[in-house]
């Protein structure tokens, strides 16, 4: 998925229950666990059967977003 933040907003508009807002879970300083210089975002929703589903995306850092730790 390109952006957990954007997808969560789309799902919210469709009436999907958001269990945890998107938040940064990891900053990739090198290529050992993912593309260097990216941040990993995660959010959780509840699907139509009541299951909690985690959504994850890797995105370039956004200097305007103070929630993201920069590498």
CNS distance restraints for C-alpha pairs under 8 A (distance, minus, plus):
assign (resid   1 and name CA) (resid  56 and name CA) 7.21 0.50 0.50
assign (resid   1 and name CA) (resid  57 and name CA) 5.76 0.50 0.50
assign (resid   2 and name CA) (resid  57 and name CA) 6.13 0.50 0.50
assign (resid   2 and name CA) (resid  58 and name CA) 7.41 0.50 0.50
assign (resid   2 and name CA) (resid  59 and name CA) 7.41 0.50 0.50
assign (resid   3 and name CA) (resid   7 and name CA) 6.23 0.50 0.50
assign (resid   3 and name CA) (resid  56 and name CA) 7.98 0.50 0.50
assign (resid   3 and name CA) (resid  57 and name CA) 5.60 0.50 0.50
assign (resid   3 and name CA) (resid  58 and name CA) 7.45 0.50 0.50
assign (resid   3 and name CA) (resid  59 and name CA) 6.97 0.50 0.50
assign (resid   4 and name CA) (resid   8 and name CA) 5.92 0.50 0.50
assign (resid   4 and name CA) (resid  22 and name CA) 6.57 0.50 0.50
assign (resid   4 and name CA) (resid  41 and name CA) 6.48 0.50 0.50
assign (resid   4 and name CA) (resid  42 and name CA) 6.60 0.50 0.50
assign (resid   4 and name CA) (resid  43 and name CA) 6.75 0.50 0.50
assign (resid   4 and name CA) (resid  55 and name CA) 6.28 0.50 0.50
assign (resid   4 and name CA) (resid  56 and name CA) 6.02 0.50 0.50
assign (resid   4 and name CA) (resid  57 and name CA) 5.60 0.50 0.50
assign (resid   5 and name CA) (resid   9 and name CA) 6.49 0.50 0.50
assign (resid   5 and name CA) (resid  22 and name CA) 5.78 0.50 0.50
assign (resid   5 and name CA) (resid  41 and name CA) 7.84 0.50 0.50
assign (resid   5 and name CA) (resid  43 and name CA) 7.93 0.50 0.50
assign (resid   6 and name CA) (resid  10 and name CA) 6.38 0.50 0.50
assign (resid   7 and name CA) (resid  11 and name CA) 6.13 0.50 0.50
assign (resid   8 and name CA) (resid  12 and name CA) 5.97 0.50 0.50
assign (resid   8 and name CA) (resid  18 and name CA) 7.49 0.50 0.50
assign (resid   8 and name CA) (resid  21 and name CA) 7.82 0.50 0.50
assign (resid   8 and name CA) (resid  22 and name CA) 7.49 0.50 0.50
assign (resid   8 and name CA) (resid  43 and name CA) 7.51 0.50 0.50
assign (resid   8 and name CA) (resid  45 and name CA) 7.97 0.50 0.50
assign (resid   9 and name CA) (resid  13 and name CA) 6.23 0.50 0.50
assign (resid  10 and name CA) (resid  14 and name CA) 6.43 0.50 0.50
assign (resid  11 and name CA) (resid  15 and name CA) 6.44 0.50 0.50
assign (resid  11 and name CA) (resid  16 and name CA) 5.34 0.50 0.50
assign (resid  12 and name CA) (resid  16 and name CA) 5.19 0.50 0.50
assign (resid  12 and name CA) (resid  17 and name CA) 6.78 0.50 0.50
assign (resid  12 and name CA) (resid  18 and name CA) 6.79 0.50 0.50
assign (resid  16 and name CA) (resid  45 and name CA) 7.07 0.50 0.50
assign (resid  16 and name CA) (resid  46 and name CA) 6.90 0.50 0.50
assign (resid  16 and name CA) (resid  47 and name CA) 7.24 0.50 0.50
assign (resid  17 and name CA) (resid  45 and name CA) 5.77 0.50 0.50
assign (resid  17 and name CA) (resid  46 and name CA) 5.44 0.50 0.50
assign (resid  17 and name CA) (resid  47 and name CA) 7.66 0.50 0.50
assign (resid  18 and name CA) (resid  44 and name CA) 6.23 0.50 0.50
assign (resid  18 and name CA) (resid  45 and name CA) 4.47 0.50 0.50
assign (resid  18 and name CA) (resid  46 and name CA) 6.43 0.50 0.50
assign (resid  19 and name CA) (resid  43 and name CA) 7.69 0.50 0.50
assign (resid  19 and name CA) (resid  44 and name CA) 5.17 0.50 0.50
assign (resid  19 and name CA) (resid  45 and name CA) 4.98 0.50 0.50
assign (resid  19 and name CA) (resid  46 and name CA) 6.47 0.50 0.50
assign (resid  19 and name CA) (resid  52 and name CA) 7.58 0.50 0.50
assign (resid  20 and name CA) (resid  43 and name CA) 5.37 0.50 0.50
assign (resid  20 and name CA) (resid  44 and name CA) 4.87 0.50 0.50
assign (resid  20 and name CA) (resid  45 and name CA) 6.89 0.50 0.50
assign (resid  21 and name CA) (resid  42 and name CA) 7.97 0.50 0.50
assign (resid  21 and name CA) (resid  43 and name CA) 5.25 0.50 0.50
assign (resid  21 and name CA) (resid  44 and name CA) 6.82 0.50 0.50
assign (resid  22 and name CA) (resid  41 and name CA) 6.21 0.50 0.50
assign (resid  22 and name CA) (resid  42 and name CA) 5.20 0.50 0.50
assign (resid  22 and name CA) (resid  43 and name CA) 4.13 0.50 0.50
assign (resid  22 and name CA) (resid  44 and name CA) 7.49 0.50 0.50
assign (resid  23 and name CA) (resid  41 and name CA) 5.37 0.50 0.50
assign (resid  23 and name CA) (resid  42 and name CA) 5.56 0.50 0.50
assign (resid  23 and name CA) (resid  43 and name CA) 6.49 0.50 0.50
assign (resid  23 and name CA) (resid  67 and name CA) 7.60 0.50 0.50
assign (resid  24 and name CA) (resid  39 and name CA) 6.74 0.50 0.50
assign (resid  24 and name CA) (resid  40 and name CA) 5.69 0.50 0.50
assign (resid  24 and name CA) (resid  41 and name CA) 4.44 0.50 0.50
assign (resid  24 and name CA) (resid  42 and name CA) 6.43 0.50 0.50
assign (resid  24 and name CA) (resid  67 and name CA) 7.26 0.50 0.50
assign (resid  24 and name CA) (resid  68 and name CA) 6.10 0.50 0.50
assign (resid  24 and name CA) (resid  69 and name CA) 7.90 0.50 0.50
assign (resid  25 and name CA) (resid  39 and name CA) 7.71 0.50 0.50
assign (resid  25 and name CA) (resid  40 and name CA) 5.70 0.50 0.50
assign (resid  25 and name CA) (resid  41 and name CA) 5.78 0.50 0.50
assign (resid  25 and name CA) (resid  42 and name CA) 6.55 0.50 0.50
assign (resid  26 and name CA) (resid  39 and name CA) 5.80 0.50 0.50
assign (resid  26 and name CA) (resid  40 and name CA) 5.11 0.50 0.50
assign (resid  26 and name CA) (resid  41 and name CA) 7.40 0.50 0.50
assign (resid  27 and name CA) (resid  37 and name CA) 7.29 0.50 0.50
assign (resid  27 and name CA) (resid  38 and name CA) 6.17 0.50 0.50
assign (resid  27 and name CA) (resid  39 and name CA) 4.38 0.50 0.50
assign (resid  27 and name CA) (resid  40 and name CA) 6.24 0.50 0.50
assign (resid  27 and name CA) (resid  69 and name CA) 6.86 0.50 0.50
assign (resid  27 and name CA) (resid  70 and name CA) 7.07 0.50 0.50
assign (resid  27 and name CA) (resid  71 and name CA) 6.23 0.50 0.50
assign (resid  28 and name CA) (resid  33 and name CA) 6.96 0.50 0.50
assign (resid  28 and name CA) (resid  34 and name CA) 6.18 0.50 0.50
assign (resid  28 and name CA) (resid  35 and name CA) 6.51 0.50 0.50
assign (resid  28 and name CA) (resid  36 and name CA) 5.06 0.50 0.50
assign (resid  28 and name CA) (resid  37 and name CA) 5.52 0.50 0.50
assign (resid  28 and name CA) (resid  38 and name CA) 5.36 0.50 0.50
assign (resid  28 and name CA) (resid  39 and name CA) 5.90 0.50 0.50
assign (resid  28 and name CA) (resid  40 and name CA) 7.70 0.50 0.50
assign (resid  28 and name CA) (resid  71 and name CA) 7.00 0.50 0.50
assign (resid  29 and name CA) (resid  36 and name CA) 5.20 0.50 0.50
assign (resid  29 and name CA) (resid  37 and name CA) 5.58 0.50 0.50
assign (resid  29 and name CA) (resid  38 and name CA) 7.60 0.50 0.50
assign (resid  29 and name CA) (resid  71 and name CA) 5.33 0.50 0.50
assign (resid  30 and name CA) (resid  34 and name CA) 7.40 0.50 0.50
assign (resid  30 and name CA) (resid  35 and name CA) 6.91 0.50 0.50
assign (resid  30 and name CA) (resid  36 and name CA) 4.28 0.50 0.50
assign (resid  30 and name CA) (resid  37 and name CA) 6.96 0.50 0.50
assign (resid  31 and name CA) (resid  35 and name CA) 5.07 0.50 0.50
assign (resid  31 and name CA) (resid  36 and name CA) 4.80 0.50 0.50
assign (resid  34 and name CA) (resid  38 and name CA) 7.69 0.50 0.50
assign (resid  37 and name CA) (resid  60 and name CA) 6.62 0.50 0.50
assign (resid  37 and name CA) (resid  61 and name CA) 7.10 0.50 0.50
assign (resid  37 and name CA) (resid  71 and name CA) 6.60 0.50 0.50
assign (resid  38 and name CA) (resid  58 and name CA) 6.08 0.50 0.50
assign (resid  38 and name CA) (resid  59 and name CA) 5.34 0.50 0.50
assign (resid  38 and name CA) (resid  60 and name CA) 4.59 0.50 0.50
assign (resid  38 and name CA) (resid  61 and name CA) 5.86 0.50 0.50
assign (resid  39 and name CA) (resid  58 and name CA) 5.53 0.50 0.50
assign (resid  39 and name CA) (resid  59 and name CA) 5.46 0.50 0.50
assign (resid  39 and name CA) (resid  60 and name CA) 6.17 0.50 0.50
assign (resid  39 and name CA) (resid  61 and name CA) 5.96 0.50 0.50
assign (resid  39 and name CA) (resid  68 and name CA) 7.50 0.50 0.50
assign (resid  40 and name CA) (resid  56 and name CA) 6.91 0.50 0.50
assign (resid  40 and name CA) (resid  57 and name CA) 5.69 0.50 0.50
assign (resid  40 and name CA) (resid  58 and name CA) 4.44 0.50 0.50
assign (resid  40 and name CA) (resid  59 and name CA) 6.45 0.50 0.50
assign (resid  41 and name CA) (resid  56 and name CA) 5.51 0.50 0.50
assign (resid  41 and name CA) (resid  57 and name CA) 5.31 0.50 0.50
assign (resid  41 and name CA) (resid  58 and name CA) 6.29 0.50 0.50
assign (resid  41 and name CA) (resid  59 and name CA) 7.61 0.50 0.50
assign (resid  42 and name CA) (resid  54 and name CA) 6.79 0.50 0.50
assign (resid  42 and name CA) (resid  55 and name CA) 5.50 0.50 0.50
assign (resid  42 and name CA) (resid  56 and name CA) 4.50 0.50 0.50
assign (resid  42 and name CA) (resid  57 and name CA) 6.73 0.50 0.50
assign (resid  43 and name CA) (resid  54 and name CA) 5.81 0.50 0.50
assign (resid  43 and name CA) (resid  55 and name CA) 5.32 0.50 0.50
assign (resid  43 and name CA) (resid  56 and name CA) 6.76 0.50 0.50
assign (resid  44 and name CA) (resid  52 and name CA) 6.53 0.50 0.50
assign (resid  44 and name CA) (resid  53 and name CA) 5.51 0.50 0.50
assign (resid  44 and name CA) (resid  54 and name CA) 4.46 0.50 0.50
assign (resid  44 and name CA) (resid  55 and name CA) 6.01 0.50 0.50
assign (resid  45 and name CA) (resid  52 and name CA) 5.68 0.50 0.50
assign (resid  45 and name CA) (resid  53 and name CA) 5.34 0.50 0.50
assign (resid  45 and name CA) (resid  54 and name CA) 6.60 0.50 0.50
assign (resid  45 and name CA) (resid  55 and name CA) 7.84 0.50 0.50
assign (resid  46 and name CA) (resid  50 and name CA) 5.66 0.50 0.50
assign (resid  46 and name CA) (resid  51 and name CA) 5.41 0.50 0.50
assign (resid  46 and name CA) (resid  52 and name CA) 4.51 0.50 0.50
assign (resid  46 and name CA) (resid  53 and name CA) 6.03 0.50 0.50
assign (resid  47 and name CA) (resid  51 and name CA) 5.39 0.50 0.50
assign (resid  47 and name CA) (resid  52 and name CA) 6.41 0.50 0.50
assign (resid  47 and name CA) (resid  53 and name CA) 6.80 0.50 0.50
assign (resid  61 and name CA) (resid  68 and name CA) 7.00 0.50 0.50
assign (resid  61 and name CA) (resid  70 and name CA) 6.72 0.50 0.50
assign (resid  62 and name CA) (resid  68 and name CA) 7.15 0.50 0.50
assign (resid  63 and name CA) (resid  68 and name CA) 7.73 0.50 0.50
assign (resid  63 and name CA) (resid  70 and name CA) 7.71 0.50 0.50
